[in-house]
Amino acid sequence: MTNIAPIDAGKLRACTQPFYDARTLPSEAYHSDEVLEWERRNFFATSWVCVGRADDLAEPGSQRAVEVGGSGVLLIRGDDNELRAFHNTCRHRGHELLPCGASTQRKTVQCPYHRWTYGLDGTFKGGPTMAVQPGFDKSDPDHSLRRADVREWHGWVFVNASGDASDFDTYVGNLEGLMAPYEPERLFVGATHSYEIAANWKVIVENYHECYHCTEIHPELCAVSSPTSGEGIQPTGLWVGGTMRLRDGVETMSLDGKSAGVRIRGLDDDSAKDVGYYMLWPNLLLSPHPDYVMTHRIEPLAPGRTFVECQWLFPPESRQRQDFNPAFAADFWDVTNRQDWNACESVQRGTGGPGYRQGPFSEQEVQVYEFDLMVAQGYLTGGVREPVPHFSDVRR
């Protein structure tokens, strides 16, 4: 039996119609505690969720505890330099091995409750008095930590807590070809901003996917890029997105249109005019620019509350400029982010009121339609497993 989300199926089918007949998500998708719990189990736990950068776990013995789809996961860099993921649960009595959000550097993993100890590969090493206890077999593999799936991709770390997501390469699809020229794995994090927004996580993603609103709230962005520029791209993996084009004479997205960095190596003059806006399901927004890559990593906290970590990554050659300062990118996008957050919070309030209805899409909201289609189909089928059809395939 299909595990359908706790939303009226008729409302969801309205989201899956051909573009001109389709409607936005119903109010419950943004406001229901029950729906968010369903999403944690069926959208986040069963998907490849981005949990941060691999640089944060670069050294052997590095350990970090995260939450994925409602489950605790412990990330460990082994002596062999392999990154492994385990369920953050001691095999003795279930105590967390490390508090969620905490990091440490140790040669072993040790439970703080009864000192059961594990190797960096998760193998059980021992617990006080257990070795002399009759009938206890230290070599029993069931005493070792339970693995979770983990993958490093271009410097980001992804975890699948349930173990049943599709093959990662298939999951990413042709997004690989779009991101590879930027070599994100060699970029360094120049700035990080954290935000807590009073809006549902899907409102934030929807806002990211359209510039229909840009002329109204983003004068700085419109000065460097036309809201109607660029094009959508047909995904072959679980992602949605497209590009925008920099205006003539503009070097990058910054408050003055100038770059205080350097162009990412390998980009030709034409590709250096594009800025990408890609959402890798379910929680990573990737925005490659000619001289930096910006990401938004999204964590839903409540139906109307979302944590967003925004980072700006730069090529190492940027440091060779005496006047290099990541603020040229971070300041521009902090202004733009805060304009967006105000709009998202207003949408969150409005979608909870009696005046809200499932509305139609503008032709400038094609990627919003594709994202909502992905979500609605996932609600109806128990999870997101297939790429969405592109606009050209769903007009009528």
Sequence and secondary structure as in RCSB ss.txt:
>XXXX:A:sequence
MTNIAPIDAGKLRACTQPFYDARTLPSEAYHSDEVLEWERRNFFATSWVCVGRADDLAEPGSQRAVEVGGSGVLL
IRGDDNELRAFHNTCRHRGHELLPCGASTQRKTVQCPYHRWTYGLDGTFKGGPTMAVQPGFDKSDPDHSLRRADV
REWHGWVFVNASGDASDFDTYVGNLEGLMAPYEPERLFVGATHSYEIAANWKVIVENYHECYHCTEIHPELCAVS
SPTSGEGIQPTGLWVGGTMRLRDGVETMSLDGKSAGVRIRGLDDDSAKDVGYYMLWPNLLLSPHPDYVMTHRIEP
LAPGRTFVECQWLFPPESRQRQDFNPAFAADFWDVTNRQDWNACESVQRGTGGPGYRQGPFSEQEVQVYEFDLMV
AQGYLTGGVREPVPHFSDVRR
>XXXX:A:secstr
     SS HHHHHGGGS GGG     THHHH HHHHHHHIIIIITTS EEEEEGGGG STTEEEEEEETTEEEEE
EE TTS EEEEES  TTT   SS TT EEE SSEE TTT  EE TTS EEE TTGGGSTT  TT GGGS  EEEE
EEETTEEEEESSS S  HHHHHTTHHHHHGGG GGG EEEEEEEEEESS HHHHHHHHT  TTHHHH HHHHHHB
 TT S B   SSSEEEEEEEB TT  SSSTTS  SS   TT  TTGGGEEEEEEETTTEEEEE SS EEEEEEEE
EETTEEEEEEEEEE GGGGGSTT  THHHHHHHHHHHHHHHHHHHHHHHHHTSTT       GGGHHHHHHHHHH
HHHHHHTS  S    HHHH  
